[in-house]
Amino acid sequence: MSDEDEGAPRPWWQVLGLWLTEQKLWRDVLTRVIAGVITAAVVYAGAVLLGYLHTPEIAAGASLALGIAGTVLTTGTPA
């Protein structure tokens, strides 16, 4: 009888719920995210070392953030 129960179609939300609760899924997702972050870091470091990219300056980033924040505070909308 258990074979008949397994063959019966389930609603999509039950299938999704079972799928999202599997530990193997989240282990695979985490593994792929870590691999992507490591790959991006290696490519970025290589591009900076070869001179294709320049490291962002803290002062430029801070002034940009302050400019955006000031615009939002004074006008109520981003620039």
C-alpha positions as a Markdown table, in Angstrom:
| # | Residue | x | y | z |
|---|---|---|---|---|
| 1 | Met | 0.0 | 0.0 | 0.0 |
| 2 | Ser | 2.9 | 2.4 | 0.6 |
| 3 | Asp | 3.8 | 2.1 | -3.1 |
| 4 | Glu | 0.3 | 3.4 | -4.0 |
| 5 | Asp | 0.7 | 6.4 | -1.7 |
| 6 | Glu | 4.0 | 7.4 | -3.2 |
| 7 | Gly | 2.6 | 7.4 | -6.7 |
| 8 | Ala | -0.3 | 9.7 | -5.9 |
| 9 | Pro | 0.1 | 13.2 | -7.1 |
| 10 | Arg | 0.7 | 15.8 | -4.4 |
| 11 | Pro | -0.2 | 19.5 | -4.5 |
| 12 | Trp | 2.6 | 21.8 | -5.6 |
| 13 | Trp | 3.0 | 23.5 | -2.2 |
| 14 | Gln | 3.6 | 20.1 | -0.6 |
| 15 | Val | 6.3 | 19.2 | -3.2 |
| 16 | Leu | 7.9 | 22.6 | -2.7 |
| 17 | Gly | 7.8 | 22.3 | 1.1 |
| 18 | Leu | 9.4 | 18.9 | 0.9 |
| 19 | Trp | 12.1 | 20.1 | -1.5 |
| 20 | Leu | 12.9 | 23.2 | 0.6 |
| 21 | Thr | 13.3 | 21.1 | 3.8 |
| 22 | Glu | 15.9 | 18.8 | 2.4 |
| 23 | Gln | 19.4 | 19.3 | 3.8 |
| 24 | Lys | 21.1 | 18.2 | 0.6 |
| 25 | Leu | 19.5 | 21.2 | -1.3 |
| 26 | Trp | 20.9 | 23.8 | 1.2 |
| 27 | Arg | 24.3 | 22.1 | 1.3 |
| 28 | Asp | 24.5 | 22.3 | -2.5 |
| 29 | Val | 23.3 | 25.9 | -2.5 |
| 30 | Leu | 25.9 | 26.9 | 0.1 |
| 31 | Thr | 28.7 | 25.1 | -1.8 |
| 32 | Arg | 27.8 | 26.9 | -5.0 |
| 33 | Val | 27.6 | 30.3 | -3.3 |
| 34 | Ile | 31.0 | 29.8 | -1.6 |
| 35 | Ala | 32.5 | 28.6 | -5.0 |
| 36 | Gly | 31.1 | 31.7 | -6.7 |
| 37 | Val | 32.5 | 34.1 | -4.0 |
| 38 | Ile | 35.9 | 32.5 | -4.2 |
| 39 | Thr | 35.9 | 32.7 | -8.0 |
| 40 | Ala | 34.8 | 36.3 | -8.0 |
| 41 | Ala | 37.5 | 37.2 | -5.4 |
| 42 | Val | 40.2 | 35.6 | -7.4 |
| 43 | Val | 39.1 | 37.3 | -10.7 |
| 44 | Tyr | 38.9 | 40.7 | -8.9 |
| 45 | Ala | 42.3 | 40.3 | -7.3 |
| 46 | Gly | 43.8 | 39.3 | -10.6 |
| 47 | Ala | 42.2 | 42.2 | -12.4 |
| 48 | Val | 43.5 | 44.6 | -9.7 |
| 49 | Leu | 47.0 | 43.1 | -9.8 |
| 50 | Leu | 47.2 | 43.3 | -13.6 |
| 51 | Gly | 46.0 | 46.9 | -13.6 |
| 52 | Tyr | 42.6 | 46.4 | -15.3 |
| 53 | Leu | 40.8 | 47.7 | -12.3 |
| 54 | His | 41.8 | 50.3 | -9.7 |
| 55 | Thr | 41.0 | 49.8 | -6.0 |
| 56 | Pro | 38.2 | 52.2 | -4.9 |
| 57 | Glu | 39.3 | 55.0 | -2.7 |
| 58 | Ile | 37.6 | 55.3 | 0.7 |
| 59 | Ala | 37.2 | 59.1 | 0.4 |
| 60 | Ala | 35.5 | 58.9 | -3.0 |
| 61 | Gly | 33.1 | 56.3 | -1.7 |
| 62 | Ala | 32.3 | 58.2 | 1.4 |
| 63 | Ser | 31.7 | 61.4 | -0.5 |
| 64 | Leu | 29.4 | 59.6 | -2.9 |
| 65 | Ala | 27.4 | 58.1 | 0.0 |
| 66 | Leu | 27.2 | 61.5 | 1.8 |
| 67 | Gly | 26.0 | 63.1 | -1.5 |
| 68 | Ile | 23.3 | 60.5 | -2.0 |
| 69 | Ala | 22.2 | 60.7 | 1.7 |
| 70 | Gly | 22.1 | 64.5 | 1.5 |
| 71 | Thr | 20.0 | 64.4 | -1.6 |
| 72 | Val | 17.6 | 62.0 | -0.1 |
| 73 | Leu | 17.3 | 64.0 | 3.1 |
| 74 | Thr | 16.8 | 67.3 | 1.4 |
| 75 | Thr | 14.5 | 66.3 | -1.5 |
| 76 | Gly | 13.0 | 63.1 | -0.2 |
| 77 | Thr | 13.9 | 61.2 | -3.4 |
| 78 | Pro | 17.2 | 59.8 | -4.7 |
| 79 | Ala | 18.9 | 61.8 | -7.4 |
